[in-house]
């Protein structure tokens, strides 16, 4: 759970940026915005999963 999650989030960001730029240059700004929004949601879900894991670890540590 170390560096690989950072690489996954970076890969989602790079892929989203490339697809967004290609769509903007082809004149499809609305779809580019939706693509960027989808990439953001995917990255936030990855981070949310890490936060849930952190809370479970803290809960287990203090035996709640």
Backbone as CSV, one residue per row, in Angstrom:
resi,resn,N_x,N_y,N_z,CA_x,CA_y,CA_z,C_x,C_y,C_z
1,UNK,0.822,-1.197,0.000,0.000,0.000,0.000,0.863,1.256,0.000
2,UNK,2.065,1.151,-0.411,2.954,2.294,-0.351,2.899,3.174,-1.582
3,UNK,3.908,3.047,-2.380,4.098,3.941,-3.515,3.160,3.608,-4.665
4,UNK,2.696,2.361,-4.746,1.885,1.970,-5.900,0.579,2.745,-5.990
5,UNK,-0.002,3.136,-4.860,-1.246,3.915,-4.911,-0.979,5.309,-5.467
6,UNK,0.178,5.868,-5.167,0.543,7.177,-5.721,0.703,7.073,-7.229
7,UNK,1.320,5.974,-7.688,1.476,5.777,-9.125,0.127,5.573,-9.808
8,UNK,-0.791,4.875,-9.146,-2.115,4.665,-9.730,-2.871,5.985,-9.861
9,UNK,-2.820,6.817,-8.831,-3.493,8.111,-8.876,-2.850,9.006,-9.930
10,UNK,-1.516,8.964,-10.026,-0.829,9.750,-11.052,-1.194,9.265,-12.450
11,UNK,-1.318,7.951,-12.627,-1.692,7.411,-13.940,-3.094,7.849,-14.332
12,UNK,-4.009,7.855,-13.375,-5.369,8.327,-13.661,-5.330,9.798,-14.049
13,UNK,-4.537,10.583,-13.354,-4.433,12.007,-13.663,-3.833,12.264,-15.031
14,UNK,-2.776,11.545,-15.362,-2.139,11.735,-16.675,-3.072,11.300,-17.795
15,UNK,-3.718,10.157,-17.613,-4.640,9.661,-18.636,-5.815,10.617,-18.821
16,UNK,-6.327,11.133,-17.733,-7.439,12.083,-17.805,-7.008,13.370,-18.510
17,UNK,-5.814,13.835,-18.196,-5.318,15.066,-18.825,-5.120,14.886,-20.325
18,UNK,-4.568,13.764,-20.728,-4.335,13.519,-22.156,-5.657,13.412,-22.912
19,UNK,-6.588,12.624,-22.363,-7.888,12.479,-23.029,-8.624,13.812,-23.066
20,UNK,-8.534,14.568,-21.996,-9.186,15.877,-21.960,-8.627,16.831,-22.995
21,UNK,-7.313,16.855,-23.149,-6.699,17.734,-24.150,-7.060,17.312,-25.568
22,UNK,-7.078,16.014,-25.817,-7.451,15.541,-27.149,-8.889,15.930,-27.461
23,UNK,-9.764,15.756,-26.494,-11.167,16.116,-26.724,-11.351,17.620,-26.905
24,UNK,-10.584,18.421,-26.169,-10.687,19.876,-26.333,-10.223,20.312,-27.712
25,UNK,-9.159,19.691,-28.208,-8.655,20.074,-29.525,-9.576,19.623,-30.649
26,UNK,-10.398,18.631,-30.396,-11.351,18.203,-31.416,-12.677,18.960,-31.315
27,UNK,-12.778,19.856,-30.341,-13.974,20.686,-30.236,-15.069,20.112,-29.365
28,UNK,-14.757,19.137,-28.554,-15.770,18.514,-27.689,-15.476,18.879,-26.226
29,UNK,-15.663,20.154,-25.924,-15.329,20.654,-24.594,-16.203,20.048,-23.503
30,UNK,-17.462,19.787,-23.815,-18.371,19.237,-22.804,-17.950,17.829,-22.392
31,UNK,-17.597,17.028,-23.381,-17.160,15.660,-23.079,-15.811,15.685,-22.361
32,UNK,-14.967,16.650,-22.711,-13.678,16.789,-22.028,-13.876,17.117,-20.555
33,UNK,-14.852,17.980,-20.277,-15.129,18.323,-18.887,-15.672,17.109,-18.127
34,UNK,-16.528,16.328,-18.764,-17.058,15.127,-18.123,-15.951,14.094,-17.888
35,UNK,-15.015,14.006,-18.819,-13.888,13.093,-18.657,-13.017,13.516,-17.479
36,UNK,-12.771,14.804,-17.372,-11.993,15.314,-16.248,-12.706,15.066,-14.928
37,UNK,-14.006,15.272,-14.922,-14.788,15.022,-13.722,-14.764,13.546,-13.346
38,UNK,-14.856,12.665,-14.336,-14.804,11.222,-14.067,-13.444,10.827,-13.498
39,UNK,-12.372,11.388,-14.023,-11.036,11.114,-13.485,-10.895,11.578,-12.052
40,UNK,-11.474,12.732,-11.752,-11.432,13.246,-10.382,-12.195,12.333,-9.435
41,UNK,-13.351,11.862,-9.862,-14.151,10.965,-9.027,-13.408,9.654,-8.778
42,UNK,-12.770,9.124,-9.799,-12.009,7.879,-9.636,-10.871,8.074,-8.644
43,UNK,-10.147,9.184,-8.767,-9.042,9.448,-7.839,-9.562,9.640,-6.415
44,UNK,-10.679,10.329,-6.256,-11.244,10.533,-4.921,-11.719,9.221,-4.306
45,UNK,-12.253,8.315,-5.121,-12.660,7.014,-4.599,-11.448,6.197,-4.141
46,UNK,-10.333,6.333,-4.853,-9.117,5.638,-4.429,-8.638,6.174,-3.078
47,UNK,-8.678,7.486,-2.924,-8.259,8.099,-1.658,-9.248,7.753,-0.554
48,UNK,-10.534,7.726,-0.874,-11.550,7.373,0.116,-11.339,5.959,0.637
49,UNK,-10.970,5.056,-0.240,-10.676,3.686,0.180,-9.506,3.661,1.167
50,UNK,-8.499,4.486,0.929,-7.363,4.563,1.855,-7.783,5.138,3.210
51,UNK,-8.674,6.122,3.188,-9.132,6.732,4.443,-9.944,5.728,5.254
52,UNK,-10.775,4.936,4.583,-11.554,3.905,5.274,-10.606,2.881,5.914
53,UNK,-9.583,2.502,5.190,-8.599,1.566,5.732,-7.889,2.164,6.947
54,UNK,-7.567,3.453,6.872,-6.925,4.124,8.008,-7.836,4.121,9.229
55,UNK,-9.120,4.444,9.038,-10.042,4.459,10.170,-10.238,3.066,10.759
56,UNK,-10.271,2.043,9.906,-10.375,0.673,10.413,-9.148,0.292,11.231
57,UNK,-7.993,0.730,10.793,-6.761,0.449,11.528,-6.755,1.148,12.886
58,UNK,-7.178,2.411,12.895,-7.231,3.164,14.163,-8.264,2.545,15.097
59,UNK,-9.396,2.140,14.540,-10.445,1.507,15.346,-9.945,0.198,15.955
60,UNK,-9.238,-0.581,15.179,-8.668,-1.835,15.691,-7.569,-1.595,16.709
61,UNK,-6.848,-0.507,16.539,-5.764,-0.175,17.468,-6.315,0.154,18.858
62,UNK,-7.413,0.893,18.885,-7.985,1.293,20.172,-9.111,0.376,20.621
63,UNK,-9.366,-0.711,19.910,-10.381,-1.712,20.247,-11.772,-1.112,20.449
64,UNK,-12.216,-0.334,19.473,-13.562,0.255,19.543,-14.545,-0.695,18.949
